[in-house]
Amino acid sequence: MSETPLVSVVMAVYNGVCEGEDGLAGTIESLRSQTFRDFELIIIDDGSTDATWEWLSRLEFPRLRVHRNTTNRGQTASLNLGLSMARGRYIARHDAEDISLPERFEKQVAFLEKHAEVALVGTQVEWMDRAGETVRRFEYPTDHEAIVERLKRKNSFGHGAVMVRREALDKTGPYREAFRLAQDYDLWLRLSERYRVANLPDVLYRMRFSARMASVARNGEQNAYAELARRLAAERAEHGEEKTDLPTAVEAIRERYDRMNFLSRRIERARNYINWAERLLWWGGPAARYAWPMWSYALSEWPLNPRIWKFAARQALRRLTSGAEARPASE
């Protein structure tokens, strides 16, 4: 193992679940199990108010570096701090409570060593529940052209599953801290404009699925930032520069969501949860069994949303119809 690590793993934590396989302890164990060992682990505690910092202070891990923010600065600023501390040629992202399969780092490093033209490589990703059961597998495109085309519409990388060349990141710039959410999507768009990108075909990362995820609980706000990232990318492609004033655009998003009163926030969360209930049902397979729990979250937040009851009525009708079809006709 070299004195300077080849890979720096950067993670931000806020009030992480520290005990058990479904929490931060499970994440650390998956990193201990990596077949590739030449890496450092940088963890930024973003001002946690629970026992996270005490747990991290007792953690024994090779080449571990931990830092505690005195206040909650948000994920984007915390990740940039972690990037500034990183010494590796390659930067691997990892999210707390997620799991990397043992060969993840080994395969990503081998790919980047072999393909000097590629600056960013991700992997296929599975969502898992608290019990470790698969919720859904995401099939991301693997070649540059397909990824770039898909990036025009939606993110094509699992945030915690990527590994990026430090040199490319230095030239493109880190996360833009104006993006409170979808900061990874904005960065991937900017990187893919200057460098080739790829995804490995293997599932090497398992993401913890829960109603606390920003893409669920803050779905509307995240979509607003994602749309801004797409708009800026389109402007760069057409004009060679961004025409939208980023601070002004971000202020409009923040004003909309930060100034919500208690009632408006509950209505917004209910809308997000029912959106996800419908999406999970549409996906089908294992994901469909999580639709009703997501529906119950929507109900608890704001039961006056008509879509909540339309969802329940549709499902009740489907059950009645399927039950009638399954019964033999009477003689």
ABEGO torsion letter per residue (X at the ends): XBABBABBBBBBBBGBBABEAABAAAAAAAAAABABABBBBBBBBBGBABAAAAAAAABBBBGBBBBBBABBAEAAAAAAAAAAABABABBBBBBBGBBBBAAAAAAAAAAAAABAABABBBBBBBBBBAAGBBABBBBBBABAAAAAAAAAABBABBAAABBBBAAAAAAAEBBBAABABGAAAAAAAAAAAABBBBBBABBABBBBBBAABAAAAAAAAAAAAAAAAAAAAAAAAAAGBBABBAAAAAAAAAAAAAABBAAAAAAAAAAAAAAAAAAAAAAEEAAAAAAAAAAAAAAAABAABAAAAAAAAAAAAAAAAAAAAABBBBX
